[in-house]
């Protein structure tokens, strides 16, 4: 006689395992990208680099907005040249031309992708949600360095130029504003 309970339990185990793997895939992939710099994901540094090399690299800056983002967004300088390990400070500018507060968050990456693991941000507007009031214009800083360890990477050591790109996306702040004003919908 065939034990159907064993088959059902085994199948349920497979379903639960596959569901858990599907649920864990996004956070695990995100962790993988942050650790390795895969896909141009930049690194986060707690402090400046201890080592500064004489070799320089050109860093270009790019800015865009998602289709539904009404802001004007641009880098305040198009490019700079920095020594490997040297801390740099650059600014992006955002302007909300609407008559409503607009919240946004920035996604980012660097090109070429092989340099993501060596591009370290110390401070960045992209770490938090930004809210601009109607007509508000702000300068948003990014503090970073390019890790000199890039020279030891066979795929990235001869990189002459890195492009840091940001795209701002709209965040829904209706609930946040209601909470601040003490009203509910």
C-alpha positions as CSV (number, residue, x, y, z in Angstrom):
1,X,0.0,0.0,0.0
2,X,1.3,3.4,-1.0
3,X,1.6,6.0,1.8
4,X,0.0,9.1,0.4
5,X,0.8,11.1,3.5
6,X,4.5,10.8,2.9
7,X,4.1,12.1,-0.7
8,X,1.8,15.0,0.4
9,X,4.3,16.0,3.1
10,X,7.2,15.8,0.7
11,X,5.4,17.9,-1.9
12,X,4.4,20.5,0.8
13,X,8.0,20.6,1.9
14,X,9.0,21.4,-1.7
15,X,6.4,24.1,-2.1
16,X,7.4,25.7,1.2
17,X,11.1,25.6,0.3
18,X,10.5,27.1,-3.2
19,X,8.3,29.8,-1.6
20,X,11.0,30.7,0.9
21,X,13.6,30.8,-1.8
22,X,11.5,33.1,-4.0
23,X,10.9,35.4,-1.0
24,X,14.7,35.4,-0.1
25,X,15.9,35.9,-3.7
26,X,15.5,39.8,-3.8
27,X,17.2,40.5,-0.5
28,X,20.0,38.0,-1.2
29,X,20.6,39.4,-4.6
30,X,20.7,42.9,-3.2
31,X,23.2,41.8,-0.6
32,X,25.3,40.1,-3.2
33,X,25.4,43.3,-5.3
34,X,26.3,45.5,-2.4
35,X,29.1,43.1,-1.3
36,X,30.6,42.5,-4.8
37,X,29.7,45.7,-6.6
38,X,27.9,43.5,-9.2
39,X,25.9,45.5,-11.8
40,X,27.6,48.8,-10.9
41,X,26.3,48.8,-7.3
42,X,28.5,51.2,-5.3
43,X,30.0,50.5,-1.9
44,X,29.3,52.4,1.4
45,X,32.4,53.5,3.4
46,X,32.4,54.6,7.0
47,X,35.5,56.7,6.6
48,X,37.9,58.1,4.0
49,X,40.6,55.9,2.4
50,X,43.9,55.5,4.2
51,X,45.8,55.2,0.9
52,X,46.0,57.9,-1.8
53,X,47.8,57.0,-5.0
54,X,49.2,59.3,-7.6
55,X,47.2,57.7,-10.4
56,X,44.1,59.6,-11.3
57,X,40.7,58.7,-12.7
58,X,38.0,60.8,-14.3
59,X,34.6,60.6,-12.7
60,X,31.6,61.7,-14.8
61,X,28.2,62.5,-13.3
62,X,24.8,61.8,-14.8
63,X,21.3,62.6,-13.6
64,X,17.8,61.6,-14.8
65,X,14.3,61.3,-13.5
66,X,11.7,58.6,-13.8
67,X,8.8,59.4,-16.2
68,X,6.4,60.4,-13.3
69,X,9.0,62.5,-11.4
70,X,8.3,66.2,-12.0
71,X,11.6,67.4,-10.6
72,X,14.4,69.0,-12.5
73,X,17.6,67.1,-11.5
74,X,21.2,67.6,-12.7
75,X,24.8,67.3,-11.6
76,X,26.3,70.7,-10.8
77,X,29.6,69.6,-12.4
78,X,29.8,67.2,-15.3
79,X,33.1,65.6,-14.4
80,X,36.1,65.7,-12.1
81,X,39.5,64.1,-12.0
82,X,40.5,62.5,-8.6
83,X,43.5,60.5,-7.4
84,X,42.7,57.0,-6.4
85,X,41.8,57.0,-2.7
86,X,41.3,60.8,-2.6
87,X,38.0,61.9,-1.0
88,X,35.9,64.0,-3.4
89,X,32.8,66.1,-2.8
90,X,30.4,66.9,-5.6
91,X,26.9,68.3,-5.7
92,X,23.7,67.5,-7.6
93,X,20.8,70.0,-7.8
94,X,17.1,69.2,-7.6
95,X,14.2,71.6,-8.2
96,X,10.5,71.0,-7.6
97,X,8.7,73.3,-10.1
98,X,5.2,72.0,-8.9
99,X,2.8,73.6,-6.4
100,X,2.9,70.4,-4.3
101,X,5.5,68.8,-2.0
102,X,7.2,65.9,-3.9
103,X,9.2,63.1,-2.2
104,X,11.8,61.2,-4.1
105,X,14.4,58.6,-3.8
106,X,17.4,58.1,-6.0
107,X,18.6,54.8,-7.5
108,X,22.2,54.7,-8.6
109,X,25.0,52.8,-10.3
110,X,28.4,53.2,-11.8
111,X,29.7,52.3,-15.2
112,X,31.6,50.3,-16.1
113,X,30.0,47.7,-13.9
114,X,33.4,46.3,-12.9
115,X,34.2,49.4,-10.9
116,X,31.1,49.2,-8.6
117,X,33.1,47.4,-6.0
118,X,35.7,50.2,-5.9
119,X,33.5,53.2,-5.9
120,X,32.9,54.0,-2.2
121,X,30.3,56.6,-1.0
122,X,30.9,58.1,2.5
123,X,27.8,60.3,2.4
124,X,25.1,60.6,-0.2
125,X,21.6,62.1,-0.7
126,X,20.7,58.7,-2.1
127,X,20.9,57.1,1.3
128,X,17.6,58.8,2.4
129,X,14.3,59.9,0.9
130,X,14.3,63.6,-0.2
131,X,11.2,65.9,0.1
132,X,11.1,69.1,-1.8
133,X,8.5,71.7,-1.1
134,X,6.8,73.6,-4.0
135,X,9.3,75.7,-5.8
136,X,12.2,74.5,-3.6
137,X,15.7,74.1,-5.1
138,X,18.4,72.2,-3.2
139,X,22.0,71.2,-3.6
140,X,22.6,67.6,-2.6
141,X,26.1,66.4,-1.8
142,X,27.9,63.2,-2.5
143,X,31.2,62.4,-0.8
144,X,33.1,59.5,-2.3
145,X,36.5,58.0,-3.2
146,X,37.7,55.4,-5.7
147,X,39.4,52.6,-3.8
148,X,43.0,52.2,-4.8
149,X,42.4,48.4,-4.7
150,X,41.0,48.8,-8.2
151,X,44.6,48.6,-9.4
152,X,44.8,45.0,-8.3
153,X,41.7,43.9,-10.3
154,X,42.6,42.4,-13.6
155,X,39.2,43.5,-15.1
156,X,39.2,47.1,-13.7
157,X,42.8,48.2,-13.2
158,X,43.1,50.1,-16.5
159,X,39.8,52.0,-16.2
160,X,40.3,55.6,-17.1
161,X,36.8,56.8,-16.5
162,X,33.8,56.0,-14.2
163,X,30.3,57.4,-14.6
164,X,28.1,57.8,-11.5
165,X,24.4,57.8,-12.5
166,X,21.4,58.7,-10.4
167,X,17.7,58.4,-11.3
168,X,15.1,60.0,-9.0
169,X,11.8,58.3,-8.5
170,X,8.6,59.6,-7.0
171,X,7.7,58.4,-3.5
172,X,4.1,58.6,-2.2
173,X,4.1,61.0,0.7
174,X,0.4,61.3,1.1
175,X,0.5,59.1,4.3
176,X,3.5,60.9,5.6
177,X,1.9,64.3,5.2
178,X,-1.4,63.1,6.8
179,X,0.6,61.8,9.8
180,X,2.4,65.1,10.1
181,X,-0.8,67.1,10.0
182,X,-2.6,64.7,12.3
183,X,-5.3,63.9,9.7
184,X,-6.3,60.6,8.2
185,X,-8.0,59.8,4.9
